Every structure is written in structure tokens, then in C-alpha cells.
């Protein structure tokens, strides 16, 4: 082999790993920020990846995701958001209002796509639904506004004059807002509502015992990762104390809860994944309108209804998207 050919071959071989490393560095990195636990977010993470896949981005192939979970410690979110900024992520997915607030405070330049149940305009995160402006956009499923529907469904199967209850989280501003919505919804139905708040799973037993003692007819359980992560405990206690309960997500009814009504969260997170993918391809969050959920799930567990001695009216069964027998 001639000397010039040898040098050319040697140089090419040396360049290969350098090119590979350069390609790896060019892979975009997306931050995933949430107030909850990893276990409570697995289904939503999978749906988020599916949305990314629809736009051509596959984790581990041409995209990396940095996950940050606050494990319900809201005060950790600012540091976690700042850490993602230090990692120079190309975009941030903020799951939940506290995560969106932390991301907004941490950066005014990194595109952020949020998903939560509150009104982003009222919360001061964006200028409007059609033209959000700034570096934030996303999806709002307006969860709190659905408490009227959940309590209405409970009223259909629980005879009057039984008092209804709302099970929320103590000293939590988001849960307080949910309780306010539940109170207004109950008043519109002409029902009394008691708000019962728990600080941790240690309080669950006493909370359900108090409901039974006060002859609570049914309970609407608050939304969010706190109860998702502890759904088995809540479902078992509701059954033990014979208290009909309504939840916001299908996974509760699938695990033995009486019924659930709420946004199809997986579809919402899939849409967020699509938005992040579009942003990675060059679109600006300021130009992407805030989306609102249009797909809802109403799931009834007939086995649980039978165990509670409840007769679900045919009209209620007719509007269910799924009946678990």
C-alpha cells in the first residue's frame, strides 16, 4: 500500500468515532418535568413518546429525554427546572401546573409544552389560547370544571338526601381550587358537600371512617398524582366502608373503583408529544394555539357497583364509554 493511501485510510478511520460522537451530540434532548412520581406517570410518558414518534422522533434513536420527578415535593420543582436549563435541553414538557410555573420561571427562551387542568390564561402563563406568545404552549384539559359532571353522575346513582364529599389534599392550593369547584357543583345540584382533606396516606383510614360515621352518600376524589400513586389504598377503603366513589381517570375504575369521568389523559399527552416534535422541527410555541381536550372517558365498574348494592340506571349506562363487568 502506498504511503499516501495509508495516511488517507488512517485519517478516515480516526474520523469515524469523532463523527459518531458529533452525531450523538447533535441529538436533541427534551426535558420531562412533573410534580409526581415516576410510577404515576408511566402511562402518560408512553403516550408522550407516541406523540413524538408520530413526528419522527424516537427516544434512544434520534432523541434523548431527561426525566425529572419532584415526587410531590413542589418546592423541588424550581431546582429541577433549572437543572434542565443547565442541560441545555431543546424543549421542556411540563406536566401539571406547578411544573409549568417552574419551567416558566426558569427560562424565557427554551420552548415549553405544558399539560394541566387549569386555565393557562387565568394563571398568567400565556397571553391567549389562540396566540399564546412567549415560549409556552400546550394543552389544557380543564379538569376542575368536570367536577359538576362527576358529582352529577354520583347523584344519579345515590338517592337523596345523602350528603356528598370531596376528598382532597391538605394545604395544597391546587386541591383547594378543586374543592371550590366541587362545592359550586354540589350547590348547583342542590346537594350538601363536605370537604375532607388528607396530608398523607396515613390519614386515609381516618378520612373514610369519618365519611361512614357522617353517613356520606358518595365521594368525589381529587385529581392528580397524589391519589394516582395511592389509588389501591383509596379503592380498598372505599369498598370497605361501602362508599361509592368517582375518580377522574380510567385506571381507577380498571383497578376496582366504582366509576371515572375525565379527560383521556393519554390522548392529551400524545398531543403534547406531537407539539414538542413540531417545535423540534422548527415551529415556535408562540404560534401554536393552546389545545383543549375534546375526548372524555366515562367508565363504570359493574362488579364494584354490585358489591356496593347499587343499581346503575340504564340512562347512565347508555352514556358510558366503557363498562367493566
N, C-alpha and C positions, 0 to 999 in steps of 0.2 A: 504493500500500500504506500502510495506516495505521501510525502510529508504534509503537503497542503490538504489532501483529502483526510488524513488522520486528524489534523488540527480542527478541520471543519466538523468531522464526526464527533470529536471530543467536546467541542463547543456546543453542539446541538444537544448532546446528552446532558451536559451541565445545565443547559437552559430549561430542559423539561421539568425538573422539580420546581424551578423558580416560576415557570409559567403556571404550574399546578397550584402553587401557593398563591400566586397573584389572582388566579381564578377563584380560589377559596375566599380570599379577602374581598373580592367583588360581590360575593353572595350577600344579598340584602338580609338584614336582621330585623325582625319585628319583636317588639316588646308586648307581653301579655300581662296586664296588671289587674288584680282583683282583690277585693277585701276579704274574700272567703278562703276556704281550704281547697287543696288540690282535689280531694275526693269528691267534694260537692260540685266541682267544675268539669269533671271528666267528659260528660256528655256534651257540654257546651264547647269545650275545647275541640272535640271531634267534629262538631258542626262547623266551628270556625275554620278548621283545616279544610273541610269540604268546600266551603266558600272560596278559600284561597285556591284550592285545586281547580275550581271552575274557571279561574282567571289564569291558570297555567303555573301556579306556584305550589310546589310540593316540599313540605318540610323534610330536610335532610338531603334533598336533591339540588334544588336551586333556591332554597330559602332556609333560614335558621330562625328559631323562635326562642326568646329569652323569657322564661316564666317567673313571675313574682307574685307570691301569695301572702297576704297580710294575716291570714289565719284569724280573721275577725278583729284584729287589733288595729283599729282605724288609725291610731297615731303612728303606725309603721308605714302607712302609705306614702307620705311625703318623701321619706328616705328611699323607699323602693322606686318611686318615680324618678327621683334624682339619680339613682343608680342606673336606670335605663338610659337616661340622658347622657350620663358619662360613658355608657357603652356605645353611644352614637347610633342608636337604632334608627332605622329608616322610617318607622311608623310605630305607633302605640295603639294597642287595643285596650280600652279601659272598660272593664265590666263592673257596672254599679256606679251610682252617683258619687260616692266618696272617692273611688278610683279616678273618675273623670275630673273631679275637682283637684285632686293631687297632681294629675298629669297637666292640667291647665296651669297650675301654679308653678310647675317645674320647667315648662318650656312654652315659648310663644312661637316656635318655629317648626318643631317636629310634628308632622301630621298625626292627629289623634282621632280614632274612631271609637265612639262610646256606645254602650248598650245599657239602658236602665229604665226604670218605670216612671220616672218623674218627667215634668215638662222642662226641657232644656232651656227654653226662652225665659220662663219664670225663674229658673235657677241661675240665670245670668251667664250661662256657658256659651250661648250663641245669640246672634242678633235676630234671626228669624228662622222659621222652618224651611222656607224656600231658598234663602240666601244666608247660610249660617255665618259666613265671613270668618276671618281668622284661620286658625289651624285645626279647628274641631268640627266634626260632623258625626253622624251616626244614626242610631235607631232608638226610638222611644216607644215602649210598649204600654205606657200609662197604666201601670198595674193598680195603683191606688183607686183609680176610677172604676175598677171592676169589682170593688167590694160590694157595691149595690147589687150587682148580678149574683155574686156568691151568696149574699145574705137572702136575696130573693129566692134562690133555689132552695136554701135551707128552710125558708118559710113555707115553701110548697109541700115539704115532707114532714115538718114538725108542727103539730097543731098549736093554735093559740090557746092560752095566753103565755106560753112558755117564753122565758127570757133568753135572749141570745148573748153570746160572749165573744170577745175578741181576745185572742192570745197573742201578746206581743212581747217585745224585749224592753226591759227596764233601762231607763236613762239612755235611750237611743233616739236621736232626733228623727231619723227616717221612720222608725217604728211608730213614733208619736204622730207623725203625719198620716200614717196608715190608720192609726186608731181614730184620728179625727174624721177621716173619710168614712170609716166603718160606723161611727156614731151618726153621721149625717144620713148614711144609707139606711140605718135601722130606724131612725126617726121618720124617714120618708115612707117606710113600710108600716109605721105605727107600732113598732116593737121596741121594747126596752133592751138596752145593751150594756153589759158590764165589761170593762176593760181589765184584763188580768195580765200583769207583766211578770216575766221571769228574767233573772240575771244570768242563770246558767242551768245546765241540765239537772243540777241538784234540786232546783226549785220545781221541776216538772210534777213530781208526785203530789206535792202540797197544792199546786195550782189545780190539778184535776180533781183532787179530793175536795177542794173548796167549791169547784163547779158543781160537783154532785150534791154537796151539802146545801148549796143555794138553789138547787133544782134548775140548773141551767139546761135549757132545752136543746141547744146546739152551739157549736163554736166555730168561728172562722179563724184559722191560723194565719198569722202574718207571713209575708213573703220573705225570701232572701236566704242566703247561705247558712244562717244560724240554725234555722229549722230544717233545712235540707240535710245538713250534716247529722241531724239528730232525729230524722224522720221515723226511724224504727221505734224509738222510745215514745214519741208522741202518739204514733198509731196504736201501740200496745196499751198505753194509758187510756186513750180514748175508748178503746174496746173494753178495757177492764172496768171503767166507770160508766159504760153504756151511754156515752155522749156522742151524738152524731157530729162529725167534723167535716168541714170543707177546706180544701187546700188550693194552691194556685197552680200546681204542676202535676202532670200525669204520673210522674214517678211515685207520688204519694198514694194515689189510687191503685197503682200497679203493685205497691208494697202492702196493700191491705187497708188503706184509708177508704172512707166511705165514697167521697167524690172530689173531683177537682175541676176548677174552671179557671182558665187563664190563657195567656199568650202562648203560642207554640214557641218556646224559648230556643229550641234547636234551630228552627227556621230563622229566627231573629239573628242568632249568632252566625248562621250560614250567610245571611245577607251582610253582616258586618265583615265577614271574611272576603266577600266579593268587593266591598268598598275598599278594604285595605289593598287588595290586589289591584284595583283600578288606580289607587293612589301610587302604588309602586311602579305602575306603568306610566305615570306622569300626570294624572289628573290631580287637581287641587281640592282639598277638603272644602275650601270656601265656596266652590262651585257645585258641590254635591249636596242636594237638599236632604234635610232630616227626614228619614223614613219613619212611618208609624205602622205598628203591627196591624195586619188585617186578617191574620189567621189565628183562630182561637180553638181551644180544645175543651170539651166538656166530657169528662169520663166518670162513669158510675160503676162502683163495685157492688154487684148484686149479692154476692156472697156475704159481704160485710153488712149490707142492708138487712138481709135475712137474719143474721146473727143479732142485730140490734132490734129486730122485730118491726122493721119499717116496711111500709108498703109504698113503693115508689109510684106515684101517679103516672098513668100512661102518657099524659102530656109532657111530663118531664123526661121520660124515657125516649120519647119521639125526637127530642131536640139534642139528645146526647150524640157526640161524635164517636163514642166507643162505650160499649157495655161489657164489663168484665164479669163472667159468670163462673 
